[in-house]
């Protein structure tokens, strides 16, 4: 091969993460998503609905990681299963790992320490960046599946201020009844009143809130409704994973 052509080939290879990276059985999907052991309906916009993404992803369910064990029991005893599932995704070809529950911020450091690729466990990770965007006097408010279960440690595990305003979904409501039970028959519209009621309550109680970060990965289908009615930016796990994937696979502009 002539020297010029060889140099061109090396340049193209160095710009191609597939050409220069590790071998893998599956190519083209950089994000691996660790899914809880659930059966409830995941609507488009949910991290666990593949139609949400405009890029390919890999999924791996963590057997035994039910909402009760992850949320109510703080993930006790589940870390080895999450590490093993993540290792399977990495072996398949993933270059970054994320999850389908914001409460897994508790596992962020252990997963990061155990895995050879970047880890993005929770929507809470984006709070410092969102806070830095807001005008002086404004704060991030957090919308969560369960306020009683979202502890100070969930925030401090990812370097976040634990005193931020937090609003949970109503205890005993349709979310809390259907999600742990794995009821996939509840229609999308049935969840809307609870989500909107909770978002309104957050801003009513804390008028200083200038942006909302949704902890729950099931909330992104409702982000546009919240933003349109309340007029504040809404950041969720889908926003974060799109940003994450953009770093794992930057756009090639053909220059």
N, C-alpha and C positions, 0 to 999 in steps of 0.2 A: 504494500500500500504506500503511495507517495506520502512524504512527510506532512504536506499540508492537509491531505485527507485524513491522515492518522490523527493529527492535532484536532481537526474538526470533530472527529468521532469521539475523542476524549472529552472535548468541551461539551458535546451533547450528552454524553454519559454522565458527566459530573453534574449536569443540570437536571438529571432524571433520577429521582430517589429510588425508583424501581431498579434501574440499571446498576446503581452503585450500592444499593442497600442489601439486606440479607435476603437469602432465598426464602420462599414461602409457598405453601400449597395453593393459596388463593391470592390473587392480585386485584388491586383496584378499590378496596374498601379499607380506609385507614383507621376508622373509628370502631372500637369494640364497645358494646353496651351490655353491662351486667344488669340483668332483669330480675326483679323480685319474683318470688314464687306466688303468682297471682292468677286470677281468672276473670277479674272484672273487665268491663269494656274499656278499651283504650281508643279514644276517638282521634281522628286526624288532628295533628297538633300536639298530641301526647308523644313523649319521647319513645314510648313502646309501640307506636304505630309506625311501621316502615314507610307509609305514605307521607309522613311528616317531612321526610328528608329529600332534598334535591341532589343528594350524593349517596352512594351505597354505604351501608353500615353492616356490621356483624352483630348478632345478638347471642347471648348465652344466659340461660336462666340459672340462678343459684338455688339449687334445690334446698327447701327448708327455710329459705329467707322470706317468710311471710311478713305482711305488714305488722302483725302483732309482735313478732320477734324483733323486727327492725325498729319499729317506732316505739311501741310500749315497753319492750324489754331492752332497748338501746343496743340491739345487735349482739347481745351477749352470746359468746360461743360461735359466732358466724364468721369471724375473720378468716380462718383457714379455708373455708369454703369459697369465700370471695377471692382469695389469692389464687386458689386452684382454678377457678373459673376464668379469672383474668389471664392466667398463664395459658389456658387453652385458646383463648382469643388471640393472644400474642403469637402462639405457635401457628395459628391459622393464617396470620398475616397482618394483624392489627398493629398500628404504630402508636396508638393512644387508647386509653381506657376511661370510660365514664360509667355512670350508674343511673338507675331509674328511681332514686329516692334521695331527697335533700338531707335526710337524717343521717345518711352515710358520710357526712362530714366527719363523724367520729372515726371513720376508717381512712381518712385522707392520708395522714402521715404514715400509718402502717402499710398501706398499699403503695404509697410512693417509695417507701424504703424497700419494699419487697420486690418491686417490678422494675424491669429495665426500660420502660417507656413512660412518657408523660401520663399523669393521672388527673382526672377532672371529676371529682366525686359528687359535688354538690353545687347547686345554684348559689348558695351562700358565698362561694368563693368570689363572686363578682361584686360583692357589697363595697369593698374599699374603692374600687374603680368608679362605681356608680356614685358613691358619696363625693368623690373628688370632682365630679362633673357639676354638682349642684351649686346654686347660689348660696352665699353665706346666710346662715340662719335656717337653711333647709336641711332635712335629714332623710335618710333612707328609712322606709317602713317595710316591714316583712310580713307577707301573707303566708300562712302556714296551714298545713293539714290539722295540726294539733298543737295549740299553744302550751298546754301543760307538759307535753312531751318534748318540746323544743327547749333544751336546757342551756345554761351558760356554756357548758362544755361543747355543745354543738357549734357555737360561735367561736370560742377560743381555739378550738381544734384547727380552724382555718384562718386564724389571725384576725377575727372580726370583733368589733365592739359588741359585747353582750347586752348593753343597755338600750339598744335600738327599740323603737316601738314595734310591737308584734301583735298581730291579730290572727286568731285561729278560726277555723270553720266551726259552726255550731255543734256542740256535743249532742249526740243523739240525732243529728240531721241525716240527710240522705247519703252524703259522703261517708259519714262514720258508720252508717248501717251497711251500705252496699260494698264498700271496698274490702274490709276484712272478711266479709262473707263470700267474696268472689262473685257477686251478683252481676252478670253481664247483660241483664235484661233492662236495666234502668236507662231510659232515653236521655239524650244529651240535654234536652230542655229542662229536665227535672233537677239538674245540678245548677242551672244558671241562677235562680233566686238566691241560693246560699252563697255562691261566689260573690255576687254583686252586693248582697247584704253585708258580707264580711269586709269587702273593700271599702264600702261607704263608711262602715263603722270605724275602720282604721283612720280614715281621713277626718272623720268627725271628732274622734278622741284626740287625734294628733294633727292639728292643722299645719304644723311645721313640716309634715311629710311632703317632700318634693319629688319623690320617685318611689315606686314599689318594686321590691324584689320578691318574686314568688318562690318560696322554698320548694313547694310540691311540684314534682315533674308532671303531674296530671293537670296542672292549672294552665299551661300555655294555650289550650284551645279557647280560653276565656280572656286572654290578655288584651286582645283588641277591644272587646266589650268594655273592659275596665278603663282602658285608656280613653276611649271615645266618650264615655260618660263622665269620668272624673277629671280628665284633662291633664293627667300626670304620666310621665314615662313609666312603662312597665317592663321589667327585665325578668326573664325566666330561664329555665334550663335549656330550652331550644335555642334562645339567643346565644347562650354560653357555648353550647356544643357546636354551633355554626362557626363561632369565633375560633374555637379549639381546632376544628377540622381545617379552617383556613390557614392555620399555622402548620399543621401536619402536612397539608397539601396546598401550598400557595398557588394562586392562579398564575398560569404561564401566559404572559402577554405577547409572546412570539417575538420578542426583541432579540 
